[in-house]
Amino acid sequence: MEKSVHKKLNELQSTAISGNDITSSCLYVSALTIMYAGQYVWISLLVVAMVLFLFRKIYGEVVGALPLNGGAYNVLLNTSSKRLASLAATLTVLSYMATAVLSGSEAMHSLNQLIPSLDVMIATIVVLGIFTLLTISGIGESSIVAVVIFLIHLVSLTLLVIAGFWFIANNGLSTLHLNWAVPVKSGGIIMALFLGFSAAMLGISSFESSANFVEEQEPGIFPKTLRNMWLAVSFFNPLIALIIIFVLPLASVGAHRESLLAYVGEVTGGKWLAYLISGDAVLVLCGAVLTSFVGVSGLVNRMTLDRILPNFFLKQHKKGSHYRIAFAFLLLCVSVLIATNGVLTSLAGVYTFSFLSVMALFGIGNLMLKVKRKKLPRPEYAPVFSVLVAIAFIALAFWGNFILNPSSFKTFIFYLIPALLIVMVMLNRSIIISALLVTADAFFRPLRKLSVLSNRKLKQMYFKVHSQEFVFFTKRDDVAILNKVMQYVQINETTKKLKIVNIMKPGDDNEKLKVDIEVLDRAYPEIDIEFIEITGEFTPDLIEQLSQKWNIPKNFMFIASPSDRFSYRVSDLGGVRLIM
């Protein structure tokens, strides 16, 4: 089915969709960090801002070089194996699931404070359903809602900051002096800062969301979304934490932990500001739900195109949105909500460890991009040292969160293993079907008709799995490169046929290349190699023509990493994968 053409997202729209989730952290991260870092909370939050600054370059380099949906999955797919990329994708989906359920539930708990008769469980399901329908209606419509929520949120936080400064100006520094005299918890200042930093890393979750729908954005917008998100959380989080230290005794923070900013608003500005912050919490947490749906839609679609998930999810409606992905994600979220009976404390571990793992894998993907795709053009470059420092900080945060709540890590593993099993079944379905063929033949042999029927069905499945053809475009007769291509296809893809295509100029001689391919054809008897010569130029239009002529999706077409003299960006090739 042909995709409908829709307008690309501008800077505000893209920032709003990805920014609602990360800026919603302003509502809770100060309270969470103060519990561990005390009066030094602002230092922990500034360290988090520094780490996020490092990741701006890391993400900017990766997505600038490979501007395709998928985030960490995309870079690992183009620099490593499909299995490692699938791990990143699974972790990202788990992170989105936890974000959607937690944010929706927290939003309704905030609304419950304003409407005491509200049934939080039912209201959360309704919210998830509303944003499912909004996602299905199209990303353009979703972006309008996201922009409204984002602007209201920024205005609300700004008013809170202004009220805080006004209160401090009129009430002096007595509370600050009182808080500064509070002794640091056991472990000393360094441990307090470390645990505070680990807890505060929750404040930058979903920074990767923009990378999962980069293809929906106008050219050049992606790095601006990273800058805008970094500015928002780096400004508001440390500043709000400082205001809390100036305004509230630390001993009172724990009692108001669930709605700390609303309480700060009441103290500094009165009831109206408390109601505004509470209402804003409802809206922006709902906006985080929308971020999850948009992000998971782009990621799961990419995974399905790469045959990591069933083709069932590729179905689109007339506006071009993947409604089956949205409904499946809704069912996943609702099932988790019902299974936990609305008690979602355990999901916090899935949320924390998933997104930290994804950020670490993104950093690793950046390093692999430098090594394996060093000739690939990129608009910016993250120094190797800064990438290593950023990954080290993520590892510290992972360890810190494990110290804070080891039971949450167990819950994370509990969710991760079955999710990985599903992906592993898809990646190894050829082996599984072959094993079933042998088993069924032995088991049903006494029942001839049943044996014939089971064998026929399994053979049909086997043929369907292996019927997908792949294409590799080569420009030179390098047998070592071609051998690596064959190894990659053999390890990462399920296929029986590979077309090796050489786009040649008039008068070129491919005799040596033909000899090399004959050698490879004998070396890999399980894969039928077809060599095709085409006179012309390697262009996006040619790829499109061949894709339609052969009925082979462009994400099943491979090339070696192009040099900086290549006339097109990788994104211009429509999803063609880099494998060498």
C-alpha positions in Angstrom: 0.0 0.0 0.0 1.4 3.4 -0.9 2.0 5.7 2.0 0.2 9.0 2.1 2.4 12.0 1.9 2.3 14.2 5.0 4.0 17.3 6.0 7.2 17.0 7.9 7.4 18.3 11.5 9.0 21.6 12.3 11.3 22.5 15.3 8.5 23.3 17.7 6.4 20.3 16.8 9.4 17.8 17.0 10.6 19.3 20.3 7.1 19.2 21.8 6.6 15.5 20.9 9.9 14.4 22.4 10.2 17.1 25.0 6.9 16.5 26.9 8.3 13.3 28.4 11.8 14.6 29.4 10.4 17.9 30.8 7.8 16.1 32.8 10.7 15.0 34.9 10.8 18.6 36.4 7.7 17.6 38.3 9.3 14.8 40.3 13.1 14.7 39.8 13.8 17.4 42.4 11.9 15.6 45.1 13.5 12.3 44.2 17.1 13.7 44.2 16.7 15.7 47.4 15.9 12.4 49.2 19.5 11.3 48.6 21.6 14.4 47.9 19.9 16.8 50.4 21.1 20.4 50.1 23.6 19.4 47.4 20.8 18.3 45.0 21.6 21.1 42.5 25.1 19.7 42.1 23.8 16.2 41.2 21.3 17.8 38.7 24.1 19.9 37.1 26.2 16.7 36.6 23.2 15.2 34.9 23.0 18.3 32.6 26.7 17.8 31.8 26.1 14.1 30.9 23.2 15.1 28.7 25.3 17.7 27.0 27.8 15.0 26.0 25.0 12.9 24.6 23.8 15.7 22.4 27.0 15.3 20.3 26.8 11.5 20.5 23.2 11.4 19.2 23.8 14.3 16.8 26.7 12.4 15.1 24.9 9.1 14.9 21.6 10.4 13.6 23.3 12.9 11.4 25.2 10.1 9.7 22.2 7.7 9.7 19.0 9.8 9.7 16.6 6.9 9.9 14.0 5.9 12.5 15.0 3.5 15.2 17.5 5.3 17.5 20.0 2.9 19.1 18.5 0.1 17.0 19.3 1.9 13.8 22.9 2.6 14.5 23.6 -0.9 15.8 21.8 -2.5 12.8 24.1 -0.5 10.5 27.3 -1.1 12.4 27.0 -4.5 14.2 24.7 -7.5 14.1 21.0 -7.8 13.9 20.9 -9.5 17.3 22.6 -6.7 19.2 20.4 -4.2 17.4 17.4 -6.3 18.5 18.5 -6.0 22.1 18.5 -2.2 21.8 15.1 -2.2 20.2 13.6 -4.5 22.9 15.0 -2.3 25.6 13.6 0.8 23.9 10.1 -0.8 23.6 10.2 -1.8 27.3 11.2 1.8 28.2 8.3 3.2 26.2 5.8 0.7 27.7 6.9 1.6 31.2 6.8 5.3 30.4 3.3 5.2 28.9 1.8 3.2 31.8 3.6 5.1 34.6 2.9 8.5 33.0 -0.7 7.8 32.3 -1.2 6.5 35.9 0.6 9.4 37.5 -1.4 11.8 35.4 -4.6 10.3 36.7 -3.3 10.3 40.3 -2.7 14.0 39.9 -6.2 14.5 38.5 -7.5 12.5 41.4 -6.2 15.2 43.8 -8.4 17.6 41.9 -11.3 15.2 41.4 -11.4 12.9 44.4 -14.2 10.6 43.0 -12.1 9.7 40.0 -11.4 6.0 39.4 -7.7 6.1 38.6 -7.5 2.6 37.0 -10.3 3.3 34.5 -9.2 6.8 33.9 -5.7 5.6 33.0 -7.1 3.1 30.5 -9.2 5.9 29.0 -6.1 8.1 28.6 -4.2 5.3 27.0 -7.1 4.8 24.6 -7.4 8.5 23.7 -3.7 8.7 22.8 -3.9 5.5 20.8 -6.6 7.1 18.7 -4.6 10.4 18.5 -1.6 8.5 17.3 -3.6 6.7 14.6 -5.1 10.0 13.4 -1.6 11.0 12.2 1.6 12.5 13.5 0.5 16.0 12.4 -2.6 15.9 14.6 -0.5 14.5 17.4 2.0 17.3 17.1 -0.7 20.0 17.6 -1.8 18.4 20.9 1.9 18.0 21.9 2.7 21.7 21.2 -0.2 22.9 23.3 0.8 20.7 26.2 4.4 21.7 25.9 3.8 25.4 25.9 1.4 25.2 28.9 4.1 23.2 30.7 6.8 25.7 30.0 4.6 28.6 31.1 3.6 26.8 34.3 7.2 26.1 35.3 8.2 29.7 34.5 5.5 31.0 36.7 6.7 28.7 39.5 10.2 30.0 39.1 9.1 33.6 39.2 6.9 33.0 42.3 9.9 31.2 43.9 12.2 34.2 43.4 9.5 36.6 44.6 9.0 34.5 47.8 12.8 34.4 48.5 13.2 38.1 47.9 10.5 38.8 50.5 11.3 36.1 53.1 15.1 36.1 53.2 17.5 33.2 53.5 16.6 31.7 56.9 15.3 28.4 55.4 18.5 28.1 53.3 20.7 28.5 56.4 18.5 25.9 58.2 18.9 23.4 55.3 22.6 24.0 54.9 23.1 22.9 58.5 21.4 19.6 58.0 24.0 16.8 58.3 24.5 14.7 55.2 23.2 11.2 55.3 25.6 8.3 56.1 28.2 7.9 53.4 29.4 11.5 53.2 29.0 14.1 50.5 30.5 12.0 47.7 28.1 9.1 48.3 25.2 11.6 48.6 26.1 13.2 45.3 26.5 9.8 43.6 23.1 8.5 44.8 21.5 11.8 44.0 23.0 11.7 40.5 21.8 8.2 40.0 18.3 9.1 41.0 18.4 12.3 39.0 19.2 10.4 35.7 15.5 9.6 35.6 15.1 13.2 34.6 16.6 12.7 31.2 14.7 9.6 30.2 13.2 9.7 26.6 16.1 11.9 25.4 16.3 9.2 22.6 12.7 9.7 21.5 13.4 12.2 18.8 15.7 9.7 17.1 12.9 7.3 16.8 10.8 9.5 14.5 13.6 11.5 12.8 12.3 10.6 9.4 9.1 12.6 10.2 11.1 15.7 10.9 12.2 18.4 8.5 15.9 18.3 7.5 18.2 19.8 10.1 15.6 19.7 12.9 16.8 16.7 14.9 19.9 18.4 16.5 17.7 21.4 17.4 15.4 19.1 19.3 18.3 17.8 21.3 19.5 21.3 22.0 16.0 22.4 23.1 15.5 19.4 25.4 18.9 19.9 27.0 18.3 23.6 27.6 14.9 22.9 29.2 15.9 20.3 31.7 19.3 21.9 32.4 17.6 25.2 33.2 14.5 24.1 35.1 15.7 21.1 37.1 18.7 22.6 39.0 16.9 26.0 39.4 13.7 24.4 40.8 15.8 22.3 43.2 17.6 25.5 44.4 14.2 27.2 45.0 13.0 24.2 47.0 16.1 24.5 49.2 15.5 28.2 49.7 11.8 27.8 50.4 11.1 24.5 52.2 12.8 22.8 55.2 14.3 19.5 53.9 12.4 17.6 56.6 9.1 18.6 54.9 10.1 17.3 51.5 9.3 13.6 52.2 5.7 14.4 53.3 5.0 16.2 50.0 7.0 14.0 47.7 4.1 12.9 45.5 3.2 16.5 44.6 6.1 18.5 45.8 6.0 21.2 43.1 2.3 21.8 43.7 3.1 22.3 47.4 6.0 24.7 46.5 3.5 26.6 44.3 1.1 26.9 47.1 3.8 28.1 49.5 5.3 30.7 47.1 2.3 31.8 45.1 -0.9 30.6 46.7 -3.7 28.1 45.9 -4.0 29.2 42.3 -0.4 28.3 41.5 -0.8 24.9 43.2 -3.9 24.2 41.1 -2.0 25.3 38.0 0.9 23.0 38.7 -1.4 20.1 39.4 -3.3 20.7 36.2 0.0 21.0 34.3 1.1 17.7 35.8 -2.0 16.0 34.4 -1.4 17.5 30.9 2.4 17.0 30.6 2.3 13.5 31.9 -0.4 12.8 29.3 2.0 14.3 26.8 4.6 11.8 27.9 2.1 9.0 27.0 1.9 10.5 23.5 5.7 10.6 23.2 5.7 6.9 24.0 3.1 6.0 21.3 4.8 8.1 18.6 8.3 6.8 19.5 7.2 3.1 19.6 5.3 3.5 16.3 8.4 4.6 14.4 10.6 1.9 16.1 8.3 -1.1 15.7 7.6 -0.2 12.1 11.3 -0.2 11.4 11.7 -3.5 13.3 8.9 -5.1 11.3 10.4 -3.9 8.0 13.6 -5.7 9.0 11.6 -8.9 9.8 12.3 -8.8 13.5 8.6 -8.6 14.2 5.7 -10.1 12.1 4.5 -8.3 8.9 1.1 -8.0 10.6 2.3 -4.6 12.0 2.9 -3.1 8.6 -0.7 -2.5 7.8 -1.5 1.3 7.4 -4.7 3.3 7.0 -5.2 6.1 4.5 -3.4 8.7 6.6 -0.2 6.5 6.6 -0.2 5.7 10.4 0.4 2.1 11.6 -2.8 1.5 13.5 -2.0 -2.1 14.3 1.2 -1.0 16.1 -0.7 1.5 18.2 -3.5 -0.9 19.1 -0.9 -3.7 20.0 1.0 -1.2 22.2 -2.3 -0.2 23.8 -3.1 -3.8 24.6 0.4 -4.3 26.1 0.1 -1.2 28.3 -3.5 -2.1 29.5 -2.5 -5.7 30.2 0.5 -4.5 32.4 -1.8 -2.1 34.2 -4.4 -4.7 34.9 -1.8 -7.4 35.8 -0.2 -5.0 38.4 -3.7 -3.9 39.6 -2.5 -0.3 39.2 0.3 -0.7 41.7 3.2 0.3 39.4 6.1 0.6 41.8 7.8 -2.4 40.2 7.6 -0.8 36.7 9.9 2.0 37.8 12.8 -0.5 37.6 11.9 -1.4 34.0 11.7 2.3 33.2 15.0 3.1 34.8 17.2 0.3 33.7 15.7 0.1 30.1 16.5 3.7 29.2 19.9 3.7 30.8 20.8 0.6 28.8 19.5 2.2 25.6 21.7 5.3 26.3 24.7 3.1 26.9 24.1 1.1 23.7 23.7 4.4 21.8 27.2 5.4 23.0 28.6 2.1 22.0 26.9 2.5 18.6 28.6 5.8 18.2 32.0 4.2 18.8 31.2 1.4 16.3 30.2 4.1 13.8 33.6 5.7 14.2 35.4 2.4 13.6 33.3 0.7 11.0 31.7 3.7 9.1 34.5 6.3 9.5 34.1 7.5 5.9 30.4 8.1 6.3 29.6 11.9 6.2 28.3 13.3 9.4 27.3 16.9 10.3 29.1 16.8 13.7 31.6 14.7 15.6 31.7 13.6 19.2 35.3 13.1 20.4 36.1 9.5 21.5 37.1 10.6 25.0 33.7 12.4 25.6 31.8 9.3 24.4 33.8 7.1 26.8 33.1 9.6 29.6 29.4 9.6 28.8 29.2 5.8 28.7 31.1 5.7 32.1 28.5 8.0 33.7 25.7 5.9 32.4 27.4 2.8 33.9 27.7 4.7 37.2 24.0 5.6 37.1 23.1 2.0 36.4 25.1 0.8 39.3 23.7 3.6 41.6 20.1 2.6 40.8 20.9 -1.0 41.4 22.2 0.0 44.9 19.1 2.1 45.5 16.7 -0.6 44.6 18.0 -4.1 43.7 14.5 -5.5 43.6 13.7 -3.1 40.7 16.5 -4.7 38.7 15.0 -8.1 39.2 11.7 -6.8 37.9 13.5 -5.3 34.9 15.0 -8.8 34.1 11.6 -10.3 34.6 10.2 -8.2 31.8 13.2 -8.3 29.6 13.6 -12.0 29.3 10.2 -12.8 27.7 10.5 -9.8 25.4 13.9 -11.0 24.2 12.5 -14.5 23.8 9.8 -13.3 21.4 12.5 -11.4 19.3 14.8 -14.4 19.4 12.0 -16.7 18.1 11.5 -14.3 15.1 15.3 -14.1 14.4 15.7 -17.9 14.6 12.4 -19.0 13.1 14.2 -20.8 10.3 16.0 -23.1 12.7 12.8 -23.6 14.8 10.7 -24.6 11.7 13.5 -27.0 10.6 13.5 -28.6 14.1 9.7 -28.8 14.0 9.8 -30.5 10.6 12.1 -33.2 12.0 10.1 -33.6 15.2 6.7 -33.7 13.4 7.9 -36.3 10.9 9.1 -38.6 13.8 6.0 -37.9 16.0 3.3 -38.2 13.5 4.8 -41.0 11.3 2.3 -43.6 12.5 -0.5 -41.3 11.5 0.3 -40.8 7.8 -2.4 -38.2 7.0 -1.5 -36.1 10.0 2.2 -36.4 9.2 1.6 -35.3 5.6 -0.5 -32.3 6.7 1.9 -31.1 9.3 4.9 -31.4 7.0 3.1 -29.5 4.3 2.2 -26.6 6.6 5.7 -26.4 8.1 7.3 -26.6 4.6 5.0 -23.7 3.5 6.1 -21.7 6.5 9.8 -22.6 5.8 9.5 -21.5 2.1 7.7 -18.3 3.0 10.5 -17.4 5.6 13.2 -18.1 3.0 11.5 -16.6 0.0 12.6 -13.0 0.7 15.4 -12.0 -1.7 18.1 -9.5 -0.7 20.3 -7.2 -2.8 23.9 -6.0 -2.4 25.2 -3.2 -4.6 28.9 -3.6 -5.3 31.2 -1.2 -7.1 34.4 -3.2 -7.2 35.7 -6.7 -7.6 36.9 -7.2 -4.0 36.4 -10.8 -3.1 37.2 -10.2 0.6 34.4 -7.6 0.8 32.0 -9.9 -1.0 32.9 -12.8 1.3 32.1 -10.6 4.3 28.8 -9.7 2.7 27.9 -13.4 2.4 28.9 -14.0 6.0 26.7 -11.1 7.1 23.7 -12.3 5.2 24.2 -15.9 6.4 24.4 -14.9 10.0 21.8 -12.1 10.1 19.2 -12.8 7.5 16.9 -15.7 6.6 17.1 -16.1 2.8 18.0 -18.5 0.0 18.7 -15.9 -2.7 21.0 -12.8 -3.0 21.3 -10.5 -5.9 24.7 -8.9 -6.3 24.3 -5.8 -8.5 27.1 -3.8 -10.1 26.2 -0.4 -11.5 28.7 0.0 -14.2 29.8 2.6 -16.7 29.9 1.9 -20.5 33.0 -0.1 -21.4 33.6 -1.4 -17.8 35.0 -5.0 -17.6 33.5 -7.2 -14.9 35.2 -10.5 -15.8 37.2 -10.7 -12.5 34.1 -9.9 -10.5 32.1 -12.6 -12.3 34.9 -15.1 -11.4 34.8 -14.0 -7.8 31.1 -14.5 -7.6 31.3 -18.0 -9.1 33.8 -18.9 -6.3 31.4 -17.5 -3.7 28.5 -19.3 -5.2 30.3 -22.6 -4.7 31.5 -21.6 -1.2 27.9 -20.8 0.0 25.7 -23.5 -1.7 22.8 -22.7 0.6 22.4 -19.2 -0.9 21.7 -18.8 -4.6 23.8 -15.8 -5.9 22.5 -13.9 -8.9 24.9 -11.4 -10.5 23.3 -8.5 -12.3 25.0 -5.8 -14.3 23.3 -2.4 -14.9 24.7 0.4 -17.0 24.0 3.7 -15.4 24.4 5.7 -12.2 23.7 4.6 -8.6 20.9 7.0 -7.6 17.9 7.0 -5.2 15.7 6.8 -8.3 17.4 3.7 -9.6 17.0 2.0 -6.1 13.3 2.9 -6.2 12.9 1.5 -9.7 14.7 -1.8 -8.8 12.7 -2.1 -5.5 9.4 -1.9 -7.4 10.6 -4.1 -10.3 11.9 -6.9 -8.1 9.4 -6.4 -5.3 12.2 -6.2 -2.8 11.8 -3.6 0.0 14.7 -1.1 0.2 15.6 -2.1 3.7 16.5 -5.5 2.2 19.1 -3.8 -0.1 22.6 -3.4 1.2 25.6 -1.3 0.4 29.1 -0.8 1.7 29.7 2.4 3.7 30.0 5.3 1.2 32.8 7.9 1.3 32.4 11.6 1.9 32.5 12.0 -1.9 29.2 10.1 -2.2 26.6 12.3 -3.9 23.7 11.4 -1.6 22.9 11.1 2.1 22.1 7.6 3.4 18.6 8.8 4.2 18.1 9.7 0.5 18.4 5.9 -0.3 15.1 5.1 1.5 16.3 2.7 4.1 19.1 0.9 2.2 21.3 -0.7 4.9 25.0 -0.3 5.5 26.6 -3.7 6.2 30.3 -3.2 5.3 
